[in-house]
Structures are given as C-alpha cells and as structure tokens.
Amino acid sequence: MTEETKDAEREAEVQGNEETEIDWKAVNEELQGRIGQLEEGIASRDSELAALKDSLVGAVAKYRAAVMASAPGVPEELLKGETVEEIDASLELAQGIVAKVRQEFESEVAARSIPAGAPPRTPPDLSALPPGEKIAQALARQRT
C-alpha cells in the first residue's frame, strides 16, 4: 500500500472515532437526563410516601379513639398497636382479660355477700314437743 492510502485510512479512522465520541457523548447526556428524571420521581414518591405515613398514623389514632369510645369497659392501657390489625388484636385480648377479671370479681362478691335485712320469720319448731303441749300451743294461737 502506498503512503497516501495509509493516510486516508488513518483519517477515516480518526473521523470514525470522533463520530463515535459524539455518539457516546449524546448517549451520556441522554442517560444523565433520564437519571435526573428518575431521581425527581423518587423524590416525589418519597414525599408522597411520607404524607401517606402521616395520614395512616392519624387514621390509626382516630380508629383507636373510636375503639376506646365503643368499649368503655376496656382500660386504655390495654389497647396497644400502631396498625388497625394490632389494635384489633389487643382489643380482643383486653376484652378477654376484662371478662375474666369481671367474672372472678363477681364470683368473689357473690361468695362474700350477706343478705340484706333479717332472715324471714319461721314458726317455732314444735316437732320435738310432746303431743299435749302441741295441742296447748295450737289452742293458744287460736285465742290470739
């Protein structure tokens, strides 16, 4: 090959390399732009997620308050949880505890209860008296 053809080939390679560099630069710029868009999307989603979490916390607090209002016999300390499911589970457990304590308390009160007032009056037991005295008692009751 001649020197001129070698020079022509080198120039073609250099021009091809320059075009390749331009293509890589364009691809790089395009990808950088796409990365920027994706980062903006992620930031937007993060702010939406934070807002949803705040909303969820508020909704769970309102649900807990509604549950407390609907179950006045359940102590507030027994209702725990940060989700609706956790609150429902703790409500079931708390209602079971309250029912058990109430049952034990009522059985204890029933065992210790003293009837109000005096016991009813019963007539005297005359079964141990001899027949003559029984007759005398009956006649005495009729006179009064």
DAZI-V424866 format. One line per field, one symbol per residue. burial: 1 if it has 16 or more other ideal C-beta (glycine too) atoms within 10 Angstrom, else 0. Layout:
burial->???
This chain:
burial->000000000000000000000000000000000000000000000000000000000001000100100000010000101000001001100100000000000000000000000000000000000000000000000000
